[in-house]
Amino acid sequence: MYRIVASRKRQLRENEKVPALIAFGDSILDTGNNNNLISLAKCNFPPYGKDFIGGKPTGRFSDGKVLTDLLAEGLGIKETVPAYLDPNLQSKDLATGVCFASGGSGLDPLTSSITSAIPISGQLKNFKEYIGKLKGVVGEEGANKVISKSLFLLSAGNNDLGINYSVLRVKKYDISTYTSMLVSWTSTIIKDLYGVGVRKIAIFSTTPVGCLPIFRTLHGGLMRSCADDDNKAAELFNSKLLAEVKNLNSSLPQAKIVYVDFYNPLLYLISNPVKSGFSVSDRSCCSTGTVETAILCNKKTPFTCANVSKFVFWDSVHPSERACRITAAPILQDLKKNFL
């Protein structure tokens, strides 16, 4: 009994410091905001969600939970984080956090146009609408407290580098210039959030884009090796992002902004799958595992694996829930050290 009570008290103390978790960005964090969009970047159908609560496809780009849920769970906030655009969103969820992220979005406004996703500007617009609704539930003072104490997540850059740059922007910018532009857009987003009272922000690095199964297929040659150019672009962006996070911390009073390294923990699983209990890291569970993601990963596609726990990737872009749980462990340690 003592252990249960102590655990509950510990979670209450944590919730007082971080009462809610709120997410922006792309499919790494999206919990279902694309479900009612006319977009190819959606996944509210089987076999997505096969390992989620009730085996239900919710619009999460995973067989189960995504990092947004796992971090909220690990911080003692709640088990899952609903999508803000979920028509069944409950008012009681507003004070403990919602997700604004949209699969296929990016820092570059052009990226969301390509994928028909909700751009970051649209996500911020929805957030400002959310603040008004939150005030209606907990009052203005309560809303201000939630906003200032909550943890905000941002994951973006993956689609800018993986889709937009290689298709369109490469014709106009070299990679050094483009990654600097992406970091500048990130800085503007953080300052916009700061301007409405946000003080605790965790910014995710990109994934090792070149090692995602789809980019192995498209850019990795006959052997489907990790695409070095894609990974180098991601590393360049991530290094500039880390430097900008340091600048923002020094220029925004009372703000605490943390750079979250998602690149290296995921790359470790990809490079050393057996050490973590995986057997396949160069292709995904869904169908052939080489290109299938979003609408190409559906219940009619053949060959989907029976045991996703052996695969680092669920579809050709997104890690499985098990891989996300493993990568979430060091991230949670860092977030607790900085925010609790």
C-alpha positions, 0 to 999 in steps of 0.5 A: 500500500505504501508503495502505491501511495508514494507512487501517486504522490510522486506523480502528483508532484510531477504534475504540479511541475508539468501539468500538461504535455502539448505537441507540435510538428510532424508524424513523429508526434501526431496522434491523429490530426490528419484523420479528416484531412484530404491528404495522403499522409493519414493512417486511421485504418488497419493495420495501423493501431494493431497494438494500440489500446483496443487494437484501434487505428487512431491516426497515429503513425505506428502500430501503437503509441507514439512518442507524444503518448510515451513521454506523457505517460513517462512524466506521469501526466496521462496515458495518451495525448489526444489530437486537438482535431479529434471530434471526440476531444473532451474538455477535461483533456485540455488542461493536461495536454493535446497534440497539434502535430500533423503528419507530413508537415515541416518547418518550410511552409512548402513542405506542408503544401506538398503533403497537404498537411497542417503547416506549423502556422496552422498548428499555432493558429489552432493552439491560440484557439485552444488557449481560448477554450482552456480559459473557458475551462480553468479560467484565465489565471489557470490557463496562464499557469498551464501554459507557463508550466506545461512541456511543449514538444516540437518535432520537425525537419524530417519531411523538409529534408526527406521530401521537400529538399530532394524534390524541389528545394535542391534546385534553388538552395545548397544544403547549408543554406537550406538547413540554416533556413530551417533553423531560422523557421524553428527559431521563429516558432519558438519565439511565437510560443514564448510570446504567448507564455510558453516557457518549457520547450523540448525540440527534437532533432531529426531522425537519421533520415537516410536510414529510414527504410524508404530512403534506403530503397530510394537513395541507398543503391542496390544494397539498400544501404543508409543514404549518406547524403540524407544523413549528412543533411540531417546531421548538419541541420541538427548541429545548427539546431543545437546551436540555436537552442543555446542562443534561444536560452540566452535570449529568452528570459525564464525560458528553458529550451532543451534539444532532444537527440532522437537521431543517435538513439534511433541510429543505435537501434538501426545499427545494433538491432540484435543488442536490443532484441530486434532482428530487422532494421533495414525494412519495416513490418508493414508489407514488403517493408521497403516503401509502404507508409501511410495509405500504402500500408493498409489491410490489403497490402500483403506480407505484413509481419506477424511479430512487429516487436522484432522490427525497429520500424513499423512502416517504411518511415516510422519506428515501431512502438517498441522502438519508440519506447526504447528511444524514449527512455533516455529522452525521459531521463533528460526531460525529468532532469531539466523540467521536474 
